[in-house]
Amino acid sequence: MEIVGSNNKLINNLILKKMANPIKKKLKHIHELLAEAKFIEAMETYLHDEVELREANGEPKKGKQFNLDFEHDFINNQLEEFIRYDVKDVAVQGNNSFYTAEMELKLKDGSTMLSEQVVATQWKDGKIYRERYYHA
């Protein structure tokens, strides 16, 4: 939406900011859930039914139910203790969002997993449609 006229630049900027706010608000809630180790709740709430999640250069995991099952399996069989999930930088433009995060977990094999990542997300119908995790 654009309002024509030289005096309407401020109004146009406000409209654009308001359009981006739903994604920012959802991201904030997702980050709060992840910081509390509520991974399943975040996925159930925000994944699109036709979602594709991809770790770096791996094959995409397709479908909300497949990804929920995958996460349940990881939590039940590999996760010993959640330590932290810290979000650093966040950017939203149009239907895309990006953020950096650090996640630390203790696994059942006794090792500690520290994942530093950039998360790139494409949103559709207010849900996460495509998401890719770039790891350091």
C-alpha positions as CSV (number, residue, x, y, z in Angstrom):
1,M,0.0,0.0,0.0
2,E,1.3,3.4,-0.9
3,I,-0.2,6.9,-0.3
4,V,0.8,9.3,-3.1
5,G,1.9,12.8,-2.3
6,S,5.0,14.5,-0.9
7,N,3.5,15.0,2.5
8,N,2.7,11.4,2.9
9,K,6.3,10.0,3.3
10,L,5.8,9.7,7.1
11,I,2.5,7.9,6.7
12,N,4.0,5.5,4.1
13,N,6.9,4.7,6.5
14,L,4.4,4.0,9.3
15,I,2.4,1.7,7.1
16,L,5.5,-0.2,6.2
17,K,6.6,-0.5,9.8
18,K,3.2,-1.7,10.8
19,M,3.2,-4.4,8.1
20,A,6.6,-5.7,9.4
21,N,5.5,-5.8,13.0
22,P,3.5,-9.1,12.9
23,I,6.7,-11.0,12.0
24,K,8.8,-9.1,14.5
25,K,6.2,-9.8,17.2
26,K,6.1,-13.5,16.3
27,L,9.9,-13.7,16.2
28,K,10.0,-12.2,19.7
29,H,7.5,-14.8,21.0
30,I,9.5,-17.7,19.2
31,H,12.7,-16.5,20.8
32,E,11.0,-16.4,24.3
33,L,9.8,-19.9,23.8
34,L,13.2,-21.2,22.6
35,A,14.9,-19.5,25.6
36,E,12.6,-21.5,27.8
37,A,13.4,-24.8,25.9
38,K,9.8,-24.9,24.6
39,F,10.9,-26.1,21.2
40,I,7.8,-28.2,20.5
41,E,5.4,-25.4,21.4
42,A,7.3,-23.0,19.2
43,M,7.1,-25.4,16.3
44,E,3.4,-26.3,16.8
45,T,2.5,-22.6,16.9
46,Y,4.6,-21.2,14.1
47,L,5.5,-23.8,11.5
48,H,3.5,-23.8,8.3
49,D,2.0,-27.2,7.4
50,E,4.2,-27.3,4.3
51,V,7.4,-26.1,6.1
52,E,10.9,-27.0,4.9
53,L,13.7,-26.7,7.5
54,R,17.3,-27.1,6.4
55,E,20.5,-27.4,8.3
56,A,23.3,-25.7,6.4
57,N,23.8,-27.7,3.2
58,G,21.7,-30.7,4.3
59,E,18.6,-31.9,2.6
60,P,15.4,-30.1,3.7
61,K,13.1,-31.7,6.3
62,K,9.7,-31.3,4.7
63,G,6.3,-30.9,6.5
64,K,5.2,-29.8,9.9
65,Q,4.5,-33.3,11.3
66,F,7.8,-34.7,10.0
67,N,9.7,-31.9,11.7
68,L,7.7,-32.3,15.0
69,D,8.5,-36.0,15.0
70,F,12.1,-35.3,14.3
71,E,12.3,-32.8,17.2
72,H,10.5,-35.2,19.6
73,D,13.0,-37.9,18.7
74,F,15.9,-35.7,19.3
75,I,14.5,-34.5,22.7
76,N,13.6,-38.0,23.8
77,N,16.7,-39.8,22.6
78,Q,19.6,-37.4,22.6
79,L,19.0,-34.3,24.8
80,E,20.1,-34.5,28.4
81,E,19.8,-30.9,29.4
82,F,18.9,-27.6,27.8
83,I,21.5,-24.9,28.8
84,R,20.6,-21.8,26.8
85,Y,19.3,-20.2,23.6
86,D,20.5,-16.6,23.1
87,V,19.4,-14.5,20.2
88,K,21.6,-11.6,19.1
89,D,20.9,-9.7,16.0
90,V,17.4,-9.6,14.3
91,A,16.3,-8.2,11.0
92,V,13.0,-8.3,9.2
93,Q,12.3,-7.2,5.6
94,G,9.1,-8.1,3.9
95,N,8.3,-11.8,4.4
96,N,11.9,-12.6,5.4
97,S,13.6,-12.6,8.7
98,F,17.2,-13.2,9.8
99,Y,18.7,-13.6,13.2
100,T,21.9,-14.8,14.9
101,A,21.7,-17.2,17.9
102,E,23.7,-19.4,20.1
103,M,22.3,-22.6,21.5
104,E,24.0,-24.8,24.1
105,L,22.8,-28.3,25.0
106,K,24.1,-31.2,27.0
107,L,23.6,-34.5,25.2
108,K,23.0,-37.9,26.7
109,D,26.4,-39.1,25.5
110,G,28.0,-36.6,27.9
111,S,29.1,-34.1,25.2
112,T,28.0,-30.4,25.1
113,M,26.7,-29.1,21.8
114,L,27.3,-25.4,21.1
115,S,25.6,-24.2,18.0
116,E,26.3,-20.7,16.7
117,Q,24.0,-20.0,13.8
118,V,22.4,-17.5,11.4
119,V,18.7,-18.4,10.9
120,A,17.1,-17.2,7.6
121,T,13.3,-17.5,7.4
122,Q,10.7,-17.1,4.7
123,W,7.2,-16.5,6.1
124,K,3.9,-17.4,4.5
125,D,0.4,-16.9,5.9
126,G,2.0,-15.8,9.2
127,K,3.9,-19.0,9.6
128,I,7.5,-20.2,9.1
129,Y,7.5,-21.6,5.5
130,R,11.2,-22.0,4.7
131,E,13.9,-21.9,7.3
132,R,17.6,-22.5,6.9
133,Y,20.3,-22.7,9.7
134,Y,23.8,-21.6,8.8
135,H,26.3,-22.9,11.4
136,A,29.6,-21.6,12.5
